[in-house]
Amino acid sequence: MKVKNIIEMKDNQVQEINEKEFDIHVLNAKQPVIVGFLAGWSQASGRFEPVLEEVARACNGSAKVFKVDVDDNPDLGTLYAVQSVPTLIVFANGAVHVKIIGTVSAWAILAKLQSLLQEGQTSTERDSNKA
């Protein structure tokens, strides 16, 4: 019997994700995805986790919020050039749109996300006007 590795998505919580799940839940996501690249040994990462939780609660489903342990998922850290933790990357349509290195406030993350969401709405409006 095969066991599927499925993340139960909770709209207002940070979910831990690994390399196997990354393509499905991050790169193929319909909405923006915020990924915090963290490490258990890093004090800055420990201080940043509550910020991610605050962002997830504020987003309430408008964006997914994940965290990746770079020690357990070194290929993801290499692929996205994570040289310092915490590093935050915002993905939209499978592409990196924002990369923030170091700690930052929940407000700053939400401001970046809001501008990305507004940019997406403007693109959608332009595309629908072409039809």
ChimeraX commands (.cxc) that place a marker at each C-alpha (Angstrom):
marker #1 position 0.00,0.00,0.00 radius 0.5
marker #1 position 1.42,3.40,-1.02 radius 0.5
marker #1 position 1.13,6.26,1.40 radius 0.5
marker #1 position 0.68,9.68,-0.16 radius 0.5
marker #1 position 2.50,12.60,1.41 radius 0.5
marker #1 position -0.24,15.24,1.49 radius 0.5
marker #1 position -0.16,18.57,3.25 radius 0.5
marker #1 position -3.47,19.45,4.81 radius 0.5
marker #1 position -3.75,23.10,3.94 radius 0.5
marker #1 position -4.87,25.38,6.71 radius 0.5
marker #1 position -5.47,28.83,5.30 radius 0.5
marker #1 position -4.19,30.74,8.29 radius 0.5
marker #1 position -1.22,28.64,9.42 radius 0.5
marker #1 position 2.37,28.22,8.31 radius 0.5
marker #1 position 2.96,24.75,6.93 radius 0.5
marker #1 position 6.33,23.02,6.78 radius 0.5
marker #1 position 7.20,21.83,3.28 radius 0.5
marker #1 position 9.96,19.68,1.83 radius 0.5
marker #1 position 11.63,19.23,-1.55 radius 0.5
marker #1 position 9.18,16.55,-2.73 radius 0.5
marker #1 position 6.13,18.74,-2.09 radius 0.5
marker #1 position 7.61,22.04,-3.27 radius 0.5
marker #1 position 6.61,21.87,-6.95 radius 0.5
marker #1 position 3.01,20.94,-6.20 radius 0.5
marker #1 position 2.32,23.39,-3.38 radius 0.5
marker #1 position 4.56,26.31,-4.33 radius 0.5
marker #1 position 5.41,26.36,-8.02 radius 0.5
marker #1 position 1.99,25.13,-9.20 radius 0.5
marker #1 position -0.06,27.23,-6.77 radius 0.5
marker #1 position -2.82,29.43,-8.15 radius 0.5
marker #1 position -2.30,32.16,-5.54 radius 0.5
marker #1 position 0.94,33.78,-4.29 radius 0.5
marker #1 position 3.10,31.69,-1.98 radius 0.5
marker #1 position 5.39,32.99,0.76 radius 0.5
marker #1 position 8.24,30.65,1.72 radius 0.5
marker #1 position 10.48,31.21,4.70 radius 0.5
marker #1 position 13.82,29.42,4.40 radius 0.5
marker #1 position 14.90,28.75,8.00 radius 0.5
marker #1 position 17.28,26.63,10.08 radius 0.5
marker #1 position 16.68,25.14,13.52 radius 0.5
marker #1 position 20.09,26.28,14.83 radius 0.5
marker #1 position 19.51,29.91,13.83 radius 0.5
marker #1 position 18.28,32.28,16.53 radius 0.5
marker #1 position 17.15,34.74,13.85 radius 0.5
marker #1 position 15.03,31.98,12.27 radius 0.5
marker #1 position 13.46,31.28,15.65 radius 0.5
marker #1 position 12.56,34.94,16.05 radius 0.5
marker #1 position 11.21,35.05,12.48 radius 0.5
marker #1 position 8.79,32.11,12.79 radius 0.5
marker #1 position 6.19,34.12,14.79 radius 0.5
marker #1 position 6.36,36.78,12.06 radius 0.5
marker #1 position 5.51,34.12,9.46 radius 0.5
marker #1 position 2.61,32.96,11.65 radius 0.5
marker #1 position 1.33,36.53,11.85 radius 0.5
marker #1 position 1.57,36.87,8.06 radius 0.5
marker #1 position -0.32,33.59,7.55 radius 0.5
marker #1 position -3.12,34.75,9.85 radius 0.5
marker #1 position -3.33,38.11,8.08 radius 0.5
marker #1 position -3.41,36.48,4.63 radius 0.5
marker #1 position -6.18,34.07,5.64 radius 0.5
marker #1 position -6.02,32.17,2.36 radius 0.5
marker #1 position -5.14,34.97,-0.08 radius 0.5
marker #1 position -1.61,33.53,-0.09 radius 0.5
marker #1 position -0.12,30.28,1.15 radius 0.5
marker #1 position 2.66,30.47,3.74 radius 0.5
marker #1 position 5.29,27.75,4.07 radius 0.5
marker #1 position 8.58,27.23,5.83 radius 0.5
marker #1 position 11.51,25.15,4.63 radius 0.5
marker #1 position 14.27,23.84,6.87 radius 0.5
marker #1 position 17.37,24.39,4.72 radius 0.5
marker #1 position 19.35,21.73,6.59 radius 0.5
marker #1 position 16.73,19.08,5.78 radius 0.5
marker #1 position 16.17,20.40,2.22 radius 0.5
marker #1 position 19.58,21.53,0.97 radius 0.5
marker #1 position 18.67,21.33,-2.73 radius 0.5
marker #1 position 15.97,23.97,-2.31 radius 0.5
marker #1 position 18.40,26.24,-0.52 radius 0.5
marker #1 position 20.89,25.81,-3.35 radius 0.5
marker #1 position 18.30,26.22,-6.10 radius 0.5
marker #1 position 17.09,29.54,-4.67 radius 0.5
marker #1 position 20.57,30.75,-3.63 radius 0.5
marker #1 position 19.77,30.87,0.08 radius 0.5
marker #1 position 23.05,31.91,1.68 radius 0.5
marker #1 position 21.67,33.30,4.91 radius 0.5
marker #1 position 18.74,32.44,7.14 radius 0.5
marker #1 position 16.12,33.56,7.42 radius 0.5
marker #1 position 15.45,34.23,3.75 radius 0.5
marker #1 position 11.92,34.90,2.57 radius 0.5
marker #1 position 10.85,34.34,-1.02 radius 0.5
marker #1 position 7.47,35.28,-2.48 radius 0.5
marker #1 position 6.43,33.20,-5.50 radius 0.5
marker #1 position 3.68,33.98,-7.98 radius 0.5
marker #1 position 2.83,31.80,-10.97 radius 0.5
marker #1 position 5.82,29.60,-10.16 radius 0.5
marker #1 position 8.36,32.43,-10.33 radius 0.5
marker #1 position 10.30,34.32,-7.69 radius 0.5
marker #1 position 8.87,37.84,-7.34 radius 0.5
marker #1 position 10.37,39.03,-4.07 radius 0.5
marker #1 position 13.39,37.85,-2.08 radius 0.5
marker #1 position 14.12,39.26,1.37 radius 0.5
marker #1 position 17.24,38.26,3.28 radius 0.5
marker #1 position 17.17,38.60,7.05 radius 0.5
marker #1 position 14.38,39.40,9.45 radius 0.5
marker #1 position 11.64,41.80,8.49 radius 0.5
marker #1 position 8.32,42.82,10.00 radius 0.5
marker #1 position 5.01,41.18,9.13 radius 0.5
marker #1 position 3.85,44.60,7.90 radius 0.5
marker #1 position 6.72,44.79,5.38 radius 0.5
marker #1 position 5.95,41.29,4.05 radius 0.5
marker #1 position 2.25,42.08,3.75 radius 0.5
marker #1 position 3.04,45.34,1.91 radius 0.5
marker #1 position 5.15,43.44,-0.65 radius 0.5
marker #1 position 2.40,40.84,-0.99 radius 0.5
marker #1 position -0.29,43.50,-1.41 radius 0.5
marker #1 position 1.64,45.16,-4.25 radius 0.5
marker #1 position 2.03,41.76,-5.92 radius 0.5
marker #1 position -1.70,41.03,-5.55 radius 0.5
marker #1 position -2.58,44.45,-7.00 radius 0.5
marker #1 position -0.15,43.88,-9.88 radius 0.5
marker #1 position -1.85,40.55,-10.57 radius 0.5
marker #1 position -5.29,42.16,-10.60 radius 0.5
marker #1 position -4.10,44.83,-13.02 radius 0.5
marker #1 position -2.66,42.14,-15.34 radius 0.5
marker #1 position -5.92,40.19,-15.18 radius 0.5
marker #1 position -7.93,43.31,-16.00 radius 0.5
marker #1 position -5.63,44.07,-18.96 radius 0.5
marker #1 position -5.93,40.50,-20.24 radius 0.5
marker #1 position -9.74,40.53,-19.97 radius 0.5
marker #1 position -9.90,43.85,-21.85 radius 0.5
marker #1 position -7.98,42.29,-24.76 radius 0.5
marker #1 position -10.65,39.65,-25.29 radius 0.5
marker link #1:1,2 radius 0.2
marker link #1:2,3 radius 0.2
marker link #1:3,4 radius 0.2
marker link #1:4,5 radius 0.2
marker link #1:5,6 radius 0.2
marker link #1:6,7 radius 0.2
marker link #1:7,8 radius 0.2
marker link #1:8,9 radius 0.2
marker link #1:9,10 radius 0.2
marker link #1:10,11 radius 0.2
marker link #1:11,12 radius 0.2
marker link #1:12,13 radius 0.2
marker link #1:13,14 radius 0.2
marker link #1:14,15 radius 0.2
marker link #1:15,16 radius 0.2
marker link #1:16,17 radius 0.2
marker link #1:17,18 radius 0.2
marker link #1:18,19 radius 0.2
marker link #1:19,20 radius 0.2
marker link #1:20,21 radius 0.2
marker link #1:21,22 radius 0.2
marker link #1:22,23 radius 0.2
marker link #1:23,24 radius 0.2
marker link #1:24,25 radius 0.2
marker link #1:25,26 radius 0.2
marker link #1:26,27 radius 0.2
marker link #1:27,28 radius 0.2
marker link #1:28,29 radius 0.2
marker link #1:29,30 radius 0.2
marker link #1:30,31 radius 0.2
marker link #1:31,32 radius 0.2
marker link #1:32,33 radius 0.2
marker link #1:33,34 radius 0.2
marker link #1:34,35 radius 0.2
marker link #1:35,36 radius 0.2
marker link #1:36,37 radius 0.2
marker link #1:37,38 radius 0.2
marker link #1:38,39 radius 0.2
marker link #1:39,40 radius 0.2
marker link #1:40,41 radius 0.2
marker link #1:41,42 radius 0.2
marker link #1:42,43 radius 0.2
marker link #1:43,44 radius 0.2
marker link #1:44,45 radius 0.2
marker link #1:45,46 radius 0.2
marker link #1:46,47 radius 0.2
marker link #1:47,48 radius 0.2
marker link #1:48,49 radius 0.2
marker link #1:49,50 radius 0.2
marker link #1:50,51 radius 0.2
marker link #1:51,52 radius 0.2
marker link #1:52,53 radius 0.2
marker link #1:53,54 radius 0.2
marker link #1:54,55 radius 0.2
marker link #1:55,56 radius 0.2
marker link #1:56,57 radius 0.2
marker link #1:57,58 radius 0.2
marker link #1:58,59 radius 0.2
marker link #1:59,60 radius 0.2
marker link #1:60,61 radius 0.2
marker link #1:61,62 radius 0.2
marker link #1:62,63 radius 0.2
marker link #1:63,64 radius 0.2
marker link #1:64,65 radius 0.2
marker link #1:65,66 radius 0.2
marker link #1:66,67 radius 0.2
marker link #1:67,68 radius 0.2
marker link #1:68,69 radius 0.2
marker link #1:69,70 radius 0.2
marker link #1:70,71 radius 0.2
marker link #1:71,72 radius 0.2
marker link #1:72,73 radius 0.2
marker link #1:73,74 radius 0.2
marker link #1:74,75 radius 0.2
marker link #1:75,76 radius 0.2
marker link #1:76,77 radius 0.2
marker link #1:77,78 radius 0.2
marker link #1:78,79 radius 0.2
marker link #1:79,80 radius 0.2
marker link #1:80,81 radius 0.2
marker link #1:81,82 radius 0.2
marker link #1:82,83 radius 0.2
marker link #1:83,84 radius 0.2
marker link #1:84,85 radius 0.2
marker link #1:85,86 radius 0.2
marker link #1:86,87 radius 0.2
marker link #1:87,88 radius 0.2
marker link #1:88,89 radius 0.2
marker link #1:89,90 radius 0.2
marker link #1:90,91 radius 0.2
marker link #1:91,92 radius 0.2
marker link #1:92,93 radius 0.2
marker link #1:93,94 radius 0.2
marker link #1:94,95 radius 0.2
marker link #1:95,96 radius 0.2
marker link #1:96,97 radius 0.2
marker link #1:97,98 radius 0.2
marker link #1:98,99 radius 0.2
marker link #1:99,100 radius 0.2
marker link #1:100,101 radius 0.2
marker link #1:101,102 radius 0.2
marker link #1:102,103 radius 0.2
marker link #1:103,104 radius 0.2
marker link #1:104,105 radius 0.2
marker link #1:105,106 radius 0.2
marker link #1:106,107 radius 0.2
marker link #1:107,108 radius 0.2
marker link #1:108,109 radius 0.2
marker link #1:109,110 radius 0.2
marker link #1:110,111 radius 0.2
marker link #1:111,112 radius 0.2
marker link #1:112,113 radius 0.2
marker link #1:113,114 radius 0.2
marker link #1:114,115 radius 0.2
marker link #1:115,116 radius 0.2
marker link #1:116,117 radius 0.2
marker link #1:117,118 radius 0.2
marker link #1:118,119 radius 0.2
marker link #1:119,120 radius 0.2
marker link #1:120,121 radius 0.2
marker link #1:121,122 radius 0.2
marker link #1:122,123 radius 0.2
marker link #1:123,124 radius 0.2
marker link #1:124,125 radius 0.2
marker link #1:125,126 radius 0.2
marker link #1:126,127 radius 0.2
marker link #1:127,128 radius 0.2
marker link #1:128,129 radius 0.2
marker link #1:129,130 radius 0.2
marker link #1:130,131 radius 0.2
view
